[in-house]
Amino acid sequence: MEKAVSITLRLALFLLIANIIMLFILEPLSAEFVVTVISAVLMLVLVAVIVIVRAVKDKKERGKEMKKDE
């Protein structure tokens, strides 16, 4: 599962960077520009969700380990 999250995060970051680069190439307010902005926002949301889920999961695992040590 951790490997799948890592691959998903890498792909989302790659697409986010590609979308940001494309924003400088495309004509503002064209259809392609709007689609690229929407895609960049979705990739940003995906990256944020992955980071939050990973942080929560790590925190839960550390909590379980601390309870075992007690």
PDB file of N, CA, C, O and CB in Angstrom:
ATOM      1  N   MET A   1       0.830  -1.199   0.000  1.00  0.00           N
ATOM      2  CA  MET A   1       0.000   0.000   0.000  1.00  0.00           C
ATOM      3  C   MET A   1       0.872   1.260   0.000  1.00  0.00           C
ATOM      4  O   MET A   1       0.583   2.230  -0.699  1.00  0.00           O
ATOM      5  CB  MET A   1      -0.943   0.000   1.218  1.00  0.00           C
ATOM      6  N   GLU A   2       1.944   1.223   0.798  1.00  0.00           N
ATOM      7  CA  GLU A   2       2.825   2.391   0.896  1.00  0.00           C
ATOM      8  C   GLU A   2       3.484   2.695  -0.445  1.00  0.00           C
ATOM      9  O   GLU A   2       3.683   3.857  -0.800  1.00  0.00           O
ATOM     10  CB  GLU A   2       3.899   2.164   1.969  1.00  0.00           C
ATOM     11  N   LYS A   3       3.823   1.638  -1.189  1.00  0.00           N
ATOM     12  CA  LYS A   3       4.453   1.840  -2.491  1.00  0.00           C
ATOM     13  C   LYS A   3       3.463   2.471  -3.472  1.00  0.00           C
ATOM     14  O   LYS A   3       3.841   3.321  -4.279  1.00  0.00           O
ATOM     15  CB  LYS A   3       4.982   0.503  -3.049  1.00  0.00           C
ATOM     16  N   ALA A   4       2.198   2.053  -3.402  1.00  0.00           N
ATOM     17  CA  ALA A   4       1.176   2.621  -4.280  1.00  0.00           C
ATOM     18  C   ALA A   4       0.965   4.101  -3.987  1.00  0.00           C
ATOM     19  O   ALA A   4       0.770   4.895  -4.907  1.00  0.00           O
ATOM     20  CB  ALA A   4      -0.146   1.861  -4.126  1.00  0.00           C
ATOM     21  N   VAL A   5       1.004   4.471  -2.724  1.00  0.00           N
ATOM     22  CA  VAL A   5       0.851   5.876  -2.340  1.00  0.00           C
ATOM     23  C   VAL A   5       2.036   6.680  -2.849  1.00  0.00           C
ATOM     24  O   VAL A   5       1.870   7.797  -3.339  1.00  0.00           O
ATOM     25  CB  VAL A   5       0.720   6.020  -0.805  1.00  0.00           C
ATOM     26  N   SER A   6       3.225   6.115  -2.735  1.00  0.00           N
ATOM     27  CA  SER A   6       4.426   6.805  -3.196  1.00  0.00           C
ATOM     28  C   SER A   6       4.380   7.038  -4.707  1.00  0.00           C
ATOM     29  O   SER A   6       4.720   8.124  -5.178  1.00  0.00           O
ATOM     30  CB  SER A   6       5.677   6.000  -2.823  1.00  0.00           C
ATOM     31  N   ILE A   7       3.966   6.033  -5.459  1.00  0.00           N
ATOM     32  CA  ILE A   7       3.865   6.164  -6.914  1.00  0.00           C
ATOM     33  C   ILE A   7       2.793   7.183  -7.276  1.00  0.00           C
ATOM     34  O   ILE A   7       2.993   8.002  -8.174  1.00  0.00           O
ATOM     35  CB  ILE A   7       3.550   4.801  -7.567  1.00  0.00           C
ATOM     36  N   THR A   8       1.669   7.139  -6.591  1.00  0.00           N
ATOM     37  CA  THR A   8       0.588   8.090  -6.847  1.00  0.00           C
ATOM     38  C   THR A   8       1.040   9.515  -6.553  1.00  0.00           C
ATOM     39  O   THR A   8       0.723  10.437  -7.305  1.00  0.00           O
ATOM     40  CB  THR A   8      -0.646   7.742  -6.002  1.00  0.00           C
ATOM     41  N   LEU A   9       1.776   9.697  -5.468  1.00  0.00           N
ATOM     42  CA  LEU A   9       2.273  11.024  -5.119  1.00  0.00           C
ATOM     43  C   LEU A   9       3.252  11.530  -6.171  1.00  0.00           C
ATOM     44  O   LEU A   9       3.193  12.699  -6.554  1.00  0.00           O
ATOM     45  CB  LEU A   9       2.943  11.001  -3.742  1.00  0.00           C
ATOM     46  N   ARG A  10       4.142  10.679  -6.639  1.00  0.00           N
ATOM     47  CA  ARG A  10       5.104  11.082  -7.665  1.00  0.00           C
ATOM     48  C   ARG A  10       4.407  11.465  -8.969  1.00  0.00           C
ATOM     49  O   ARG A  10       4.756  12.464  -9.597  1.00  0.00           O
ATOM     50  CB  ARG A  10       6.104   9.957  -7.920  1.00  0.00           C
ATOM     51  N   LEU A  11       3.427  10.669  -9.367  1.00  0.00           N
ATOM     52  CA  LEU A  11       2.700  10.978 -10.598  1.00  0.00           C
ATOM     53  C   LEU A  11       1.908  12.282 -10.464  1.00  0.00           C
ATOM     54  O   LEU A  11       1.875  13.090 -11.392  1.00  0.00           O
ATOM     55  CB  LEU A  11       1.756   9.825 -10.960  1.00  0.00           C
ATOM     56  N   ALA A  12       1.282  12.479  -9.327  1.00  0.00           N
ATOM     57  CA  ALA A  12       0.518  13.709  -9.111  1.00  0.00           C
ATOM     58  C   ALA A  12       1.437  14.925  -9.129  1.00  0.00           C
ATOM     59  O   ALA A  12       1.085  15.957  -9.700  1.00  0.00           O
ATOM     60  CB  ALA A  12      -0.246  13.643  -7.778  1.00  0.00           C
ATOM     61  N   LEU A  13       2.606  14.814  -8.514  1.00  0.00           N
ATOM     62  CA  LEU A  13       3.555  15.933  -8.534  1.00  0.00           C
ATOM     63  C   LEU A  13       4.063  16.199  -9.945  1.00  0.00           C
ATOM     64  O   LEU A  13       4.206  17.354 -10.346  1.00  0.00           O
ATOM     65  CB  LEU A  13       4.737  15.650  -7.598  1.00  0.00           C
ATOM     66  N   PHE A  14       4.336  15.137 -10.703  1.00  0.00           N
ATOM     67  CA  PHE A  14       4.778  15.301 -12.084  1.00  0.00           C
ATOM     68  C   PHE A  14       3.714  16.024 -12.911  1.00  0.00           C
ATOM     69  O   PHE A  14       4.026  16.959 -13.648  1.00  0.00           O
ATOM     70  CB  PHE A  14       5.101  13.933 -12.709  1.00  0.00           C
ATOM     71  N   LEU A  15       2.464  15.591 -12.787  1.00  0.00           N
ATOM     72  CA  LEU A  15       1.384  16.228 -13.543  1.00  0.00           C
ATOM     73  C   LEU A  15       1.156  17.669 -13.096  1.00  0.00           C
ATOM     74  O   LEU A  15       0.846  18.534 -13.915  1.00  0.00           O
ATOM     75  CB  LEU A  15       0.093  15.430 -13.393  1.00  0.00           C
ATOM     76  N   LEU A  16       1.310  17.924 -11.807  1.00  0.00           N
ATOM     77  CA  LEU A  16       1.154  19.292 -11.302  1.00  0.00           C
ATOM     78  C   LEU A  16       2.222  20.199 -11.893  1.00  0.00           C
ATOM     79  O   LEU A  16       1.920  21.307 -12.337  1.00  0.00           O
ATOM     80  CB  LEU A  16       1.227  19.316  -9.762  1.00  0.00           C
ATOM     81  N   ILE A  17       3.460  19.741 -11.901  1.00  0.00           N
ATOM     82  CA  ILE A  17       4.548  20.542 -12.472  1.00  0.00           C
ATOM     83  C   ILE A  17       4.329  20.750 -13.972  1.00  0.00           C
ATOM     84  O   ILE A  17       4.531  21.850 -14.485  1.00  0.00           O
ATOM     85  CB  ILE A  17       5.914  19.862 -12.220  1.00  0.00           C
ATOM     86  N   ALA A  18       3.916  19.690 -14.672  1.00  0.00           N
ATOM     87  CA  ALA A  18       3.649  19.816 -16.109  1.00  0.00           C
ATOM     88  C   ALA A  18       2.528  20.816 -16.377  1.00  0.00           C
ATOM     89  O   ALA A  18       2.613  21.602 -17.321  1.00  0.00           O
ATOM     90  CB  ALA A  18       3.285  18.450 -16.706  1.00  0.00           C
ATOM     91  N   ASN A  19       1.490  20.793 -15.563  1.00  0.00           N
ATOM     92  CA  ASN A  19       0.382  21.741 -15.732  1.00  0.00           C
ATOM     93  C   ASN A  19       0.823  23.173 -15.478  1.00  0.00           C
ATOM     94  O   ASN A  19       0.414  24.087 -16.194  1.00  0.00           O
ATOM     95  CB  ASN A  19      -0.767  21.385 -14.797  1.00  0.00           C
ATOM     96  N   ILE A  20       1.651  23.370 -14.469  1.00  0.00           N
ATOM     97  CA  ILE A  20       2.126  24.720 -14.173  1.00  0.00           C
ATOM     98  C   ILE A  20       2.973  25.247 -15.325  1.00  0.00           C
ATOM     99  O   ILE A  20       2.855  26.413 -15.701  1.00  0.00           O
ATOM    100  CB  ILE A  20       2.936  24.737 -12.860  1.00  0.00           C
ATOM    101  N   ILE A  21       3.823  24.396 -15.885  1.00  0.00           N
ATOM    102  CA  ILE A  21       4.633  24.810 -17.036  1.00  0.00           C
ATOM    103  C   ILE A  21       3.743  25.150 -18.228  1.00  0.00           C
ATOM    104  O   ILE A  21       3.987  26.130 -18.932  1.00  0.00           O
ATOM    105  CB  ILE A  21       5.633  23.701 -17.421  1.00  0.00           C
ATOM    106  N   MET A  22       2.715  24.341 -18.450  1.00  0.00           N
ATOM    107  CA  MET A  22       1.814  24.574 -19.579  1.00  0.00           C
ATOM    108  C   MET A  22       1.049  25.890 -19.446  1.00  0.00           C
ATOM    109  O   MET A  22       0.677  26.495 -20.452  1.00  0.00           O
ATOM    110  CB  MET A  22       0.833  23.422 -19.705  1.00  0.00           C
ATOM    111  N   LEU A  23       0.814  26.331 -18.219  1.00  0.00           N
ATOM    112  CA  LEU A  23       0.092  27.590 -18.019  1.00  0.00           C
ATOM    113  C   LEU A  23       0.832  28.769 -18.642  1.00  0.00           C
ATOM    114  O   LEU A  23       0.204  29.726 -19.093  1.00  0.00           O
ATOM    115  CB  LEU A  23      -0.123  27.843 -16.529  1.00  0.00           C
ATOM    116  N   PHE A  24       2.152  28.705 -18.670  1.00  0.00           N
ATOM    117  CA  PHE A  24       2.932  29.798 -19.249  1.00  0.00           C
ATOM    118  C   PHE A  24       2.949  29.748 -20.778  1.00  0.00           C
ATOM    119  O   PHE A  24       3.247  30.750 -21.429  1.00  0.00           O
ATOM    120  CB  PHE A  24       4.357  29.755 -18.718  1.00  0.00           C
ATOM    121  N   ILE A  25       2.634  28.603 -21.342  1.00  0.00           N
ATOM    122  CA  ILE A  25       2.672  28.421 -22.792  1.00  0.00           C
ATOM    123  C   ILE A  25       1.330  28.754 -23.437  1.00  0.00           C
ATOM    124  O   ILE A  25       1.286  29.297 -24.541  1.00  0.00           O
ATOM    125  CB  ILE A  25       3.068  26.990 -23.132  1.00  0.00           C
ATOM    126  N   LEU A  26       0.247  28.432 -22.754  1.00  0.00           N
ATOM    127  CA  LEU A  26      -1.087  28.572 -23.326  1.00  0.00           C
ATOM    128  C   LEU A  26      -1.590  30.010 -23.279  1.00  0.00           C
ATOM    129  O   LEU A  26      -1.172  30.813 -22.445  1.00  0.00           O
ATOM    130  CB  LEU A  26      -2.056  27.669 -22.599  1.00  0.00           C
ATOM    131  N   GLU A  27      -2.488  30.303 -24.189  1.00  0.00           N
ATOM    132  CA  GLU A  27      -3.115  31.621 -24.242  1.00  0.00           C
ATOM    133  C   GLU A  27      -4.141  31.732 -23.110  1.00  0.00           C
ATOM    134  O   GLU A  27      -4.994  30.857 -22.964  1.00  0.00           O
ATOM    135  CB  GLU A  27      -3.790  31.864 -25.630  1.00  0.00           C
ATOM    136  N   PRO A  28      -4.064  32.797 -22.311  1.00  0.00           N
ATOM    137  CA  PRO A  28      -5.002  32.945 -21.198  1.00  0.00           C
ATOM    138  C   PRO A  28      -6.467  32.932 -21.657  1.00  0.00           C
ATOM    139  O   PRO A  28      -6.825  33.481 -22.699  1.00  0.00           O
ATOM    140  CB  PRO A  28      -4.711  34.238 -20.453  1.00  0.00           C
ATOM    141  N   LEU A  29      -7.282  32.292 -20.846  1.00  0.00           N
ATOM    142  CA  LEU A  29      -8.729  32.167 -21.033  1.00  0.00           C
ATOM    143  C   LEU A  29      -9.130  31.338 -22.260  1.00  0.00           C
ATOM    144  O   LEU A  29     -10.289  31.374 -22.673  1.00  0.00           O
ATOM    145  CB  LEU A  29      -9.334  33.535 -21.146  1.00  0.00           C
ATOM    146  N   SER A  30      -8.202  30.607 -22.834  1.00  0.00           N
ATOM    147  CA  SER A  30      -8.576  29.672 -23.895  1.00  0.00           C
ATOM    148  C   SER A  30      -9.095  28.389 -23.236  1.00  0.00           C
ATOM    149  O   SER A  30      -8.929  28.191 -22.032  1.00  0.00           O
ATOM    150  CB  SER A  30      -7.357  29.370 -24.851  1.00  0.00           C
ATOM    151  N   ALA A  31      -9.708  27.543 -24.018  1.00  0.00           N
ATOM    152  CA  ALA A  31     -10.262  26.295 -23.475  1.00  0.00           C
ATOM    153  C   ALA A  31      -9.149  25.430 -22.869  1.00  0.00           C
ATOM    154  O   ALA A  31      -9.332  24.841 -21.804  1.00  0.00           O
ATOM    155  CB  ALA A  31     -11.011  25.506 -24.582  1.00  0.00           C
ATOM    156  N   GLU A  32      -8.016  25.355 -23.537  1.00  0.00           N
ATOM    157  CA  GLU A  32      -6.895  24.555 -23.024  1.00  0.00           C
ATOM    158  C   GLU A  32      -6.370  25.115 -21.709  1.00  0.00           C
ATOM    159  O   GLU A  32      -5.997  24.361 -20.810  1.00  0.00           O
ATOM    160  CB  GLU A  32      -5.762  24.500 -24.053  1.00  0.00           C
ATOM    161  N   PHE A  33      -6.342  26.436 -21.603  1.00  0.00           N
ATOM    162  CA  PHE A  33      -5.881  27.082 -20.381  1.00  0.00           C
ATOM    163  C   PHE A  33      -6.797  26.731 -19.211  1.00  0.00           C
ATOM    164  O   PHE A  33      -6.327  26.414 -18.118  1.00  0.00           O
ATOM    165  CB  PHE A  33      -5.814  28.604 -20.569  1.00  0.00           C
ATOM    166  N   VAL A  34      -8.094  26.790 -19.446  1.00  0.00           N
ATOM    167  CA  VAL A  34      -9.070  26.484 -18.390  1.00  0.00           C
ATOM    168  C   VAL A  34      -8.947  25.026 -17.952  1.00  0.00           C
ATOM    169  O   VAL A  34      -8.977  24.728 -16.758  1.00  0.00           O
ATOM    170  CB  VAL A  34     -10.509  26.774 -18.876  1.00  0.00           C
ATOM    171  N   VAL A  35      -8.809  24.125 -18.915  1.00  0.00           N
ATOM    172  CA  VAL A  35      -8.662  22.708 -18.583  1.00  0.00           C
ATOM    173  C   VAL A  35      -7.370  22.475 -17.805  1.00  0.00           C
ATOM    174  O   VAL A  35      -7.343  21.670 -16.874  1.00  0.00           O
ATOM    175  CB  VAL A  35      -8.679  21.846 -19.862  1.00  0.00           C
ATOM    176  N   THR A  36      -6.312  23.168 -18.177  1.00  0.00           N
ATOM    177  CA  THR A  36      -5.039  23.025 -17.481  1.00  0.00           C
ATOM    178  C   THR A  36      -5.130  23.548 -16.057  1.00  0.00           C
ATOM    179  O   THR A  36      -4.573  22.940 -15.143  1.00  0.00           O
ATOM    180  CB  THR A  36      -3.936  23.753 -18.236  1.00  0.00           C
ATOM    181  N   VAL A  37      -5.816  24.655 -15.853  1.00  0.00           N
ATOM    182  CA  VAL A  37      -6.005  25.195 -14.508  1.00  0.00           C
ATOM    183  C   VAL A  37      -6.805  24.213 -13.653  1.00  0.00           C
ATOM    184  O   VAL A  37      -6.451  23.959 -12.502  1.00  0.00           O
ATOM    185  CB  VAL A  37      -6.718  26.565 -14.565  1.00  0.00           C
ATOM    186  N   ILE A  38      -7.874  23.667 -14.209  1.00  0.00           N
ATOM    187  CA  ILE A  38      -8.686  22.690 -13.472  1.00  0.00           C
ATOM    188  C   ILE A  38      -7.854  21.463 -13.124  1.00  0.00           C
ATOM    189  O   ILE A  38      -7.928  20.959 -12.004  1.00  0.00           O
ATOM    190  CB  ILE A  38      -9.927  22.278 -14.295  1.00  0.00           C
ATOM    191  N   SER A  39      -7.071  20.985 -14.069  1.00  0.00           N
ATOM    192  CA  SER A  39      -6.216  19.830 -13.829  1.00  0.00           C
ATOM    193  C   SER A  39      -5.172  20.126 -12.757  1.00  0.00           C
ATOM    194  O   SER A  39      -4.908  19.278 -11.905  1.00  0.00           O
ATOM    195  CB  SER A  39      -5.531  19.401 -15.124  1.00  0.00           C
ATOM    196  N   ALA A  40      -4.584  21.302 -12.787  1.00  0.00           N
ATOM    197  CA  ALA A  40      -3.582  21.675 -11.784  1.00  0.00           C
ATOM    198  C   ALA A  40      -4.203  21.741 -10.388  1.00  0.00           C
ATOM    199  O   ALA A  40      -3.592  21.304  -9.413  1.00  0.00           O
ATOM    200  CB  ALA A  40      -2.943  23.029 -12.143  1.00  0.00           C
ATOM    201  N   VAL A  41      -5.397  22.279 -10.296  1.00  0.00           N
ATOM    202  CA  VAL A  41      -6.081  22.351  -8.999  1.00  0.00           C
ATOM    203  C   VAL A  41      -6.386  20.947  -8.487  1.00  0.00           C
ATOM    204  O   VAL A  41      -6.197  20.661  -7.305  1.00  0.00           O
ATOM    205  CB  VAL A  41      -7.388  23.178  -9.111  1.00  0.00           C
ATOM    206  N   LEU A  42      -6.856  20.074  -9.368  1.00  0.00           N
ATOM    207  CA  LEU A  42      -7.141  18.698  -8.954  1.00  0.00           C
ATOM    208  C   LEU A  42      -5.879  17.969  -8.506  1.00  0.00           C
ATOM    209  O   LEU A  42      -5.917  17.212  -7.536  1.00  0.00           O
ATOM    210  CB  LEU A  42      -7.802  17.932 -10.095  1.00  0.00           C
ATOM    211  N   MET A  43      -4.777  18.184  -9.189  1.00  0.00           N
ATOM    212  CA  MET A  43      -3.511  17.555  -8.794  1.00  0.00           C
ATOM    213  C   MET A  43      -3.047  18.099  -7.447  1.00  0.00           C
ATOM    214  O   MET A  43      -2.528  17.349  -6.620  1.00  0.00           O
ATOM    215  CB  MET A  43      -2.423  17.789  -9.868  1.00  0.00           C
ATOM    216  N   LEU A  44      -3.231  19.395  -7.224  1.00  0.00           N
ATOM    217  CA  LEU A  44      -2.866  19.988  -5.947  1.00  0.00           C
ATOM    218  C   LEU A  44      -3.702  19.394  -4.812  1.00  0.00           C
ATOM    219  O   LEU A  44      -3.181  19.104  -3.735  1.00  0.00           O
ATOM    220  CB  LEU A  44      -3.041  21.511  -5.997  1.00  0.00           C
ATOM    221  N   VAL A  45      -4.989  19.216  -5.059  1.00  0.00           N
ATOM    222  CA  VAL A  45      -5.866  18.595  -4.061  1.00  0.00           C
ATOM    223  C   VAL A  45      -5.438  17.146  -3.809  1.00  0.00           C
ATOM    224  O   VAL A  45      -5.413  16.699  -2.662  1.00  0.00           O
ATOM    225  CB  VAL A  45      -7.347  18.647  -4.526  1.00  0.00           C
ATOM    226  N   LEU A  46      -5.105  16.417  -4.866  1.00  0.00           N
ATOM    227  CA  LEU A  46      -4.673  15.025  -4.714  1.00  0.00           C
ATOM    228  C   LEU A  46      -3.397  14.939  -3.890  1.00  0.00           C
ATOM    229  O   LEU A  46      -3.289  14.090  -3.005  1.00  0.00           O
ATOM    230  CB  LEU A  46      -4.457  14.375  -6.087  1.00  0.00           C
ATOM    231  N   VAL A  47      -2.432  15.804  -4.168  1.00  0.00           N
ATOM    232  CA  VAL A  47      -1.185  15.813  -3.398  1.00  0.00           C
ATOM    233  C   VAL A  47      -1.476  16.129  -1.935  1.00  0.00           C
ATOM    234  O   VAL A  47      -0.915  15.487  -1.046  1.00  0.00           O
ATOM    235  CB  VAL A  47      -0.184  16.841  -3.984  1.00  0.00           C
ATOM    236  N   ALA A  48      -2.330  17.093  -1.672  1.00  0.00           N
ATOM    237  CA  ALA A  48      -2.671  17.460  -0.295  1.00  0.00           C
ATOM    238  C   ALA A  48      -3.344  16.298   0.436  1.00  0.00           C
ATOM    239  O   ALA A  48      -3.024  16.022   1.592  1.00  0.00           O
ATOM    240  CB  ALA A  48      -3.589  18.693  -0.281  1.00  0.00           C
ATOM    241  N   VAL A  49      -4.262  15.627  -0.226  1.00  0.00           N
ATOM    242  CA  VAL A  49      -4.960  14.495   0.390  1.00  0.00           C
ATOM    243  C   VAL A  49      -3.973  13.373   0.705  1.00  0.00           C
ATOM    244  O   VAL A  49      -4.035  12.778   1.781  1.00  0.00           O
ATOM    245  CB  VAL A  49      -6.084  13.977  -0.538  1.00  0.00           C
ATOM    246  N   ILE A  50      -3.076  13.083  -0.214  1.00  0.00           N
ATOM    247  CA  ILE A  50      -2.096  12.014   0.016  1.00  0.00           C
ATOM    248  C   ILE A  50      -1.201  12.360   1.200  1.00  0.00           C
ATOM    249  O   ILE A  50      -0.936  11.503   2.043  1.00  0.00           O
ATOM    250  CB  ILE A  50      -1.238  11.775  -1.249  1.00  0.00           C
ATOM    251  N   VAL A  51      -0.734  13.595   1.276  1.00  0.00           N
ATOM    252  CA  VAL A  51       0.135  14.001   2.379  1.00  0.00           C
ATOM    253  C   VAL A  51      -0.611  13.931   3.706  1.00  0.00           C
ATOM    254  O   VAL A  51      -0.051  13.474   4.702  1.00  0.00           O
ATOM    255  CB  VAL A  51       0.673  15.423   2.147  1.00  0.00           C
ATOM    256  N   ILE A  52      -1.853  14.371   3.735  1.00  0.00           N
ATOM    257  CA  ILE A  52      -2.645  14.337   4.974  1.00  0.00           C
ATOM    258  C   ILE A  52      -2.921  12.909   5.402  1.00  0.00           C
ATOM    259  O   ILE A  52      -2.779  12.583   6.580  1.00  0.00           O
ATOM    260  CB  ILE A  52      -3.967  15.091   4.794  1.00  0.00           C
ATOM    261  N   VAL A  53      -3.310  12.055   4.474  1.00  0.00           N
ATOM    262  CA  VAL A  53      -3.603  10.656   4.806  1.00  0.00           C
ATOM    263  C   VAL A  53      -2.346   9.962   5.321  1.00  0.00           C
ATOM    264  O   VAL A  53      -2.402   9.197   6.283  1.00  0.00           O
ATOM    265  CB  VAL A  53      -4.162   9.905   3.573  1.00  0.00           C
ATOM    266  N   ARG A  54      -1.218  10.232   4.679  1.00  0.00           N
ATOM    267  CA  ARG A  54       0.041   9.623   5.124  1.00  0.00           C
ATOM    268  C   ARG A  54       0.408  10.096   6.523  1.00  0.00           C
ATOM    269  O   ARG A  54       0.860   9.297   7.343  1.00  0.00           O
ATOM    270  CB  ARG A  54       1.178   9.953   4.144  1.00  0.00           C
ATOM    271  N   ALA A  55       0.221  11.379   6.809  1.00  0.00           N
ATOM    272  CA  ALA A  55       0.553  11.918   8.133  1.00  0.00           C
ATOM    273  C   ALA A  55      -0.347  11.315   9.213  1.00  0.00           C
ATOM    274  O   ALA A  55       0.127  10.962  10.293  1.00  0.00           O
ATOM    275  CB  ALA A  55       0.425  13.453   8.136  1.00  0.00           C
ATOM    276  N   VAL A  56      -1.625  11.199   8.924  1.00  0.00           N
ATOM    277  CA  VAL A  56      -2.562  10.618   9.892  1.00  0.00           C
ATOM    278  C   VAL A  56      -2.224   9.151  10.135  1.00  0.00           C
ATOM    279  O   VAL A  56      -2.242   8.686  11.275  1.00  0.00           O
ATOM    280  CB  VAL A  56      -4.021  10.758   9.396  1.00  0.00           C
ATOM    281  N   LYS A  57      -1.920   8.430   9.076  1.00  0.00           N
ATOM    282  CA  LYS A  57      -1.573   7.012   9.205  1.00  0.00           C
ATOM    283  C   LYS A  57      -0.303   6.835  10.031  1.00  0.00           C
ATOM    284  O   LYS A  57      -0.244   5.958  10.893  1.00  0.00           O
ATOM    285  CB  LYS A  57      -1.393   6.374   7.817  1.00  0.00           C
ATOM    286  N   ASP A  58       0.706   7.654   9.777  1.00  0.00           N
ATOM    287  CA  ASP A  58       1.948   7.579  10.544  1.00  0.00           C
ATOM    288  C   ASP A  58       1.714   7.904  12.012  1.00  0.00           C
ATOM    289  O   ASP A  58       2.296   7.276  12.896  1.00  0.00           O
ATOM    290  CB  ASP A  58       2.990   8.528   9.960  1.00  0.00           C
ATOM    291  N   LYS A  59       0.859   8.889  12.266  1.00  0.00           N
ATOM    292  CA  LYS A  59       0.564   9.269  13.643  1.00  0.00           C
ATOM    293  C   LYS A  59      -0.141   8.125  14.380  1.00  0.00           C
ATOM    294  O   LYS A  59       0.159   7.860  15.545  1.00  0.00           O
ATOM    295  CB  LYS A  59      -0.305  10.543  13.674  1.00  0.00           C
ATOM    296  N   LYS A  60      -1.062   7.459  13.713  1.00  0.00           N
ATOM    297  CA  LYS A  60      -1.760   6.333  14.332  1.00  0.00           C
ATOM    298  C   LYS A  60      -0.802   5.191  14.622  1.00  0.00           C
ATOM    299  O   LYS A  60      -0.880   4.563  15.677  1.00  0.00           O
ATOM    300  CB  LYS A  60      -2.897   5.847  13.434  1.00  0.00           C
ATOM    301  N   GLU A  61       0.108   4.918  13.683  1.00  0.00           N
ATOM    302  CA  GLU A  61       1.073   3.845  13.891  1.00  0.00           C
ATOM    303  C   GLU A  61       2.008   4.162  15.050  1.00  0.00           C
ATOM    304  O   GLU A  61       2.331   3.274  15.840  1.00  0.00           O
ATOM    305  CB  GLU A  61       1.880   3.602  12.621  1.00  0.00           C
ATOM    306  N   ARG A  62       2.446   5.411  15.165  1.00  0.00           N
ATOM    307  CA  ARG A  62       3.304   5.796  16.287  1.00  0.00           C
ATOM    308  C   ARG A  62       2.561   5.678  17.603  1.00  0.00           C
ATOM    309  O   ARG A  62       3.148   5.295  18.616  1.00  0.00           O
ATOM    310  CB  ARG A  62       3.820   7.221  16.104  1.00  0.00           C
ATOM    311  N   GLY A  63       1.266   6.006  17.599  1.00  0.00           N
ATOM    312  CA  GLY A  63       0.457   5.865  18.804  1.00  0.00           C
ATOM    313  C   GLY A  63       0.322   4.426  19.238  1.00  0.00           C
ATOM    314  O   GLY A  63       0.371   4.130  20.432  1.00  0.00           O
ATOM    315  N   LYS A  64       0.151   3.523  18.285  1.00  0.00           N
ATOM    316  CA  LYS A  64       0.066   2.096  18.590  1.00  0.00           C
ATOM    317  C   LYS A  64       1.385   1.570  19.135  1.00  0.00           C
ATOM    318  O   LYS A  64       1.397   0.764  20.065  1.00  0.00           O
ATOM    319  CB  LYS A  64      -0.336   1.308  17.347  1.00  0.00           C
ATOM    320  N   GLU A  65       2.496   2.024  18.559  1.00  0.00           N
ATOM    321  CA  GLU A  65       3.807   1.592  19.030  1.00  0.00           C
ATOM    322  C   GLU A  65       4.070   2.082  20.437  1.00  0.00           C
ATOM    323  O   GLU A  65       4.656   1.360  21.244  1.00  0.00           O
ATOM    324  CB  GLU A  65       4.896   2.085  18.097  1.00  0.00           C
ATOM    325  N   MET A  66       3.650   3.292  20.743  1.00  0.00           N
ATOM    326  CA  MET A  66       3.864   3.831  22.079  1.00  0.00           C
ATOM    327  C   MET A  66       3.046   3.077  23.119  1.00  0.00           C
ATOM    328  O   MET A  66       3.500   2.879  24.246  1.00  0.00           O
ATOM    329  CB  MET A  66       3.514   5.311  22.113  1.00  0.00           C
ATOM    330  N   LYS A  67       1.828   2.653  22.738  1.00  0.00           N
ATOM    331  CA  LYS A  67       0.996   1.888  23.676  1.00  0.00           C
ATOM    332  C   LYS A  67       1.592   0.507  23.918  1.00  0.00           C
ATOM    333  O   LYS A  67       1.494  -0.013  25.030  1.00  0.00           O
ATOM    334  CB  LYS A  67      -0.444   1.758  23.142  1.00  0.00           C
ATOM    335  N   LYS A  68       2.205  -0.096  22.909  1.00  0.00           N
ATOM    336  CA  LYS A  68       2.838  -1.406  23.077  1.00  0.00           C
ATOM    337  C   LYS A  68       4.037  -1.305  24.011  1.00  0.00           C
ATOM    338  O   LYS A  68       4.296  -2.218  24.796  1.00  0.00           O
ATOM    339  CB  LYS A  68       3.273  -1.977  21.716  1.00  0.00           C
ATOM    340  N   ASP A  69       4.772  -0.194  23.925  1.00  0.00           N
ATOM    341  CA  ASP A  69       5.962  -0.023  24.763  1.00  0.00           C
ATOM    342  C   ASP A  69       5.621   0.166  26.232  1.00  0.00           C
ATOM    343  O   ASP A  69       6.439  -0.136  27.102  1.00  0.00           O
ATOM    344  CB  ASP A  69       6.767   1.157  24.279  1.00  0.00           C
ATOM    345  N   GLU A  70       4.425   0.662  26.517  1.00  0.00           N
ATOM    346  CA  GLU A  70       4.025   0.914  27.907  1.00  0.00           C
ATOM    347  C   GLU A  70       3.637  -0.347  28.537  1.00  0.00           C
ATOM    348  O   GLU A  70       3.265  -0.361  29.711  1.00  0.00           O
ATOM    349  CB  GLU A  70       2.894   1.906  28.004  1.00  0.00           C
TER     350      GLU A  70
END
